[in-house]
Amino acid sequence: MDTETKKQIDELSGTATTGHDWDGIRELDTPMPRWWLWTFYLCIIWAVGYWVLYPAWPLPGGPTPGILGFSSRANVAVELASLHDQREAMAAGLATTSLQGIRDNPDMFRFAIARGRAAFGDNCAGCHGLGGGGAKGGYPNLNDDDWIWGGSLDAIHTTLLNGIRWTANNDTRIAQMPAFGGKDGVLKPAEINAVANYVRSLSGLPTEPDAKLALGKELFVTNCAACHGEAGKGNQELGSPNLTDAIWLYGSDLKSITETITYSRAGVMPAWKDRLDPVTIKALTIYVHSLGGGQ
Amino acid sequence: MSTPEVQAEIPFFAPSPKVYPQQVSGRFRRIKWVILFVTLGIYYFLPFVRWDRGPNLPDQAVLVDFERRRFYFFFIEIWPQEVYYFTGLLIMAAVTLFLLNAVAGRLWCGYTCPQTVWSDLFLQVERLVEGDRRDRIKRDEGPWDTNVWRLKITKHFLWLMIAWWTGGAWVLYFSDAPTLVYQLATGTAPFAAYLWIAILTFTTYVFAGHLREQVCLYMCPWPRIQAALTDEHALNVSYRFDRGEPRMSLKEARKHEAIDEKAGDCIDCHQCVAVCPTGVDIREGSQLGCIQCGLCIDACDSVMAKVDRPAGLIGYDTDDNIKARALGQPTHYRIVRPRTIVYALLLFVVGGAMIFQLATRATASISVLHERNPMFVVLSDGSIRNAYTVRIANKRPESRPFALSVEGPVGTQIEAVGVAPTSDWRPVVEVGPDQTREVRVLVTMPRGIISEKSTLISIKAADLFAGENVAAKENFFAP
């Protein structure tokens, strides 16, 4: 139907209608104010100005750059550089301050924690977990109060710098437990079972009903006490774990302990001084120490 | 309803007719002047009002401090997480608008809307420079000689000055006003200040100087909403057609009276149209373009006085009463009716809740977040420890020491990393004035005192001096 023929004058307002009819509802055909048109033209001019001044048209070789040379990527780079400078200024303070000094200065402590947490996430979380909770298979929990090589600021710092069993570093921490049942063949399986039961008894864990604890103790004194001590309390100087506490790096069940005695264990951590700068290692030391187990 | 077909083509765009409102004096004009001076006075000078909050906080009475994320209003200080106060204010503003509308129509539009107030000010400047309605119309129709140029340039210069002052006052709410004024005077203010002054100078100049009633007609949503919310008992600026019609000149009226025919009181002098800031004819009834400023009432009353007829041909009245008058029935006003009661009640409830909340709010808060990696730690002696990130907020303008304690099974202990404990082993966290501080908190339970995988504990921070206590509940996890 030809809509033109339906154009009518609305009686109430005296204005013409557009001729569109929706179930008896008609639309008034009121002209737009002229300034409305001008704002439209202004928007077009604004858009053209924008093309000239700012990056606009996507072309195969990249967008048109615009004569102002604006680039959000470059702005981010500038901001990052400025942030980097601010951080380095604070990091310079860490470099010249002792670990205890950093720990005692609230501002430095806060900065070291922040930097340490970031570095921990990048470098350490792979084995120790994001919060330092450790993982099964010999990755220690850094939140607890049990330390194989010591939990003081200096001890943690040394461990971080030189690593554990990291043979490329001459100063690395090394403790080598013999494989009593495996390649070293010192003990027979029955003897190992006796030692394993005895070790469990040291921390109050239940033993097998027919366990030969007396034999286990005798074998422990002969073979293990040199490093772990006669009472089994371990020695952080030698890196020998305390066997009397509630924390077991490789598991406390009889099977795990038997496996440890038979084949030995030898977890490895890299020497971070070859990979990270001294300030970051200091920050990591402060962070790990603050997780809850620091001594 | 529809009648003859349209012959002529209707253009897509048409220039809006220019409105030349005439000077008027009277009751409503005086009310409008008072409101204009009070509201603009508050706007322009409030940033300079001082309010002492002690040495650690700004002393500006009203300040939106984006940098430190605080809002100050005299004795009230709002933190970002308390943004619900603004939600409450906005709800109250909307309900107030509804209530005013139910009582007396577009009071907001006619008297207090910034668009109305600034347009009114700009119009007065225009009148002072270019003369009243008749002079302005004549000048705009005539040729542009040097005198016209001089007047126009003077007018636009004054407009721009007011607009610039408006933008200048705006930025003072976001920074220490005297300092910023000094910086602006010496050209050392931050770029954002200049940018915002420029933006607000532009919008004030364009909106109050050039667009005026076009804003009400084409941009503002309130006239549409208002039309949907009004009813027959709301007071509106109305023409009493029962008294005014049939309108005719004084001469005609005398002729009609001589032959005993009815002559309306309206002498069709068009004064009501001449003074209207939006250029509408109130005699056509309530309409979108009418902002109900009451100026036509003043104009009509003064004309009625001259022709010795009773005032009030145009006045605040309800649709219901106008109908009643036409039928010769008595008039009645129903200000108290369900909708005004509901609006007032809503206003009271929301306002009351906000005042109560504001009066009883704590000046400290604590939030506790459980460390999830690891969930718990077993220590050498078999005790179990959980780590929490605790953030304490001190909303007072002085530094305060908070002693941390834990409520849980007997034997539960608390320590905070990097915070020395007091003699009773409670770690004391010093939180700076109007600041928050985050500490890592370790909670330890000895071996064997809990068997559940999860136990509810409560971490409490107590102000050592003021005695204010805040606490938060969290879970303690065990193997």
Boltz contact constraints between the chains, C-beta under 6 A:
constraints:
  - contact:
      token1: [A, 7]
      token2: [B, 6]
      max_distance: 6.0
  - contact:
      token1: [A, 8]
      token2: [B, 2]
      max_distance: 6.0
  - contact:
      token1: [A, 9]
      token2: [B, 3]
      max_distance: 6.0
  - contact:
      token1: [A, 9]
      token2: [B, 4]
      max_distance: 6.0
  - contact:
      token1: [A, 11]
      token2: [B, 1]
      max_distance: 6.0
  - contact:
      token1: [A, 11]
      token2: [B, 3]
      max_distance: 6.0
  - contact:
      token1: [A, 16]
      token2: [B, 6]
      max_distance: 6.0
  - contact:
      token1: [A, 16]
      token2: [B, 10]
      max_distance: 6.0
  - contact:
      token1: [A, 29]
      token2: [B, 10]
      max_distance: 6.0
  - contact:
      token1: [A, 31]
      token2: [B, 11]
      max_distance: 6.0
  - contact:
      token1: [A, 31]
      token2: [B, 13]
      max_distance: 6.0
  - contact:
      token1: [A, 31]
      token2: [B, 14]
      max_distance: 6.0
  - contact:
      token1: [A, 32]
      token2: [B, 13]
      max_distance: 6.0
  - contact:
      token1: [A, 33]
      token2: [B, 16]
      max_distance: 6.0
  - contact:
      token1: [A, 34]
      token2: [B, 13]
      max_distance: 6.0
  - contact:
      token1: [A, 34]
      token2: [B, 15]
      max_distance: 6.0
  - contact:
      token1: [A, 37]
      token2: [B, 13]
      max_distance: 6.0
  - contact:
      token1: [A, 109]
      token2: [B, 418]
      max_distance: 6.0
  - contact:
      token1: [A, 129]
      token2: [B, 373]
      max_distance: 6.0
  - contact:
      token1: [A, 130]
      token2: [B, 373]
      max_distance: 6.0
  - contact:
      token1: [A, 131]
      token2: [B, 373]
      max_distance: 6.0
  - contact:
      token1: [A, 131]
      token2: [B, 374]
      max_distance: 6.0
  - contact:
      token1: [A, 133]
      token2: [B, 373]
      max_distance: 6.0
  - contact:
      token1: [A, 133]
      token2: [B, 374]
      max_distance: 6.0
  - contact:
      token1: [A, 143]
      token2: [B, 377]
      max_distance: 6.0
  - contact:
      token1: [A, 144]
      token2: [B, 377]
      max_distance: 6.0
  - contact:
      token1: [A, 144]
      token2: [B, 379]
      max_distance: 6.0
  - contact:
      token1: [A, 145]
      token2: [B, 379]
      max_distance: 6.0
  - contact:
      token1: [A, 145]
      token2: [B, 380]
      max_distance: 6.0
  - contact:
      token1: [A, 146]
      token2: [B, 380]
      max_distance: 6.0
  - contact:
      token1: [A, 245]
      token2: [B, 380]
      max_distance: 6.0
  - contact:
      token1: [A, 246]
      token2: [B, 378]
      max_distance: 6.0
  - contact:
      token1: [A, 246]
      token2: [B, 380]
      max_distance: 6.0
  - contact:
      token1: [A, 246]
      token2: [B, 382]
      max_distance: 6.0
  - contact:
      token1: [A, 247]
      token2: [B, 380]
      max_distance: 6.0
  - contact:
      token1: [A, 290]
      token2: [B, 417]
      max_distance: 6.0
  - contact:
      token1: [A, 292]
      token2: [B, 387]
      max_distance: 6.0
  - contact:
      token1: [A, 292]
      token2: [B, 442]
      max_distance: 6.0
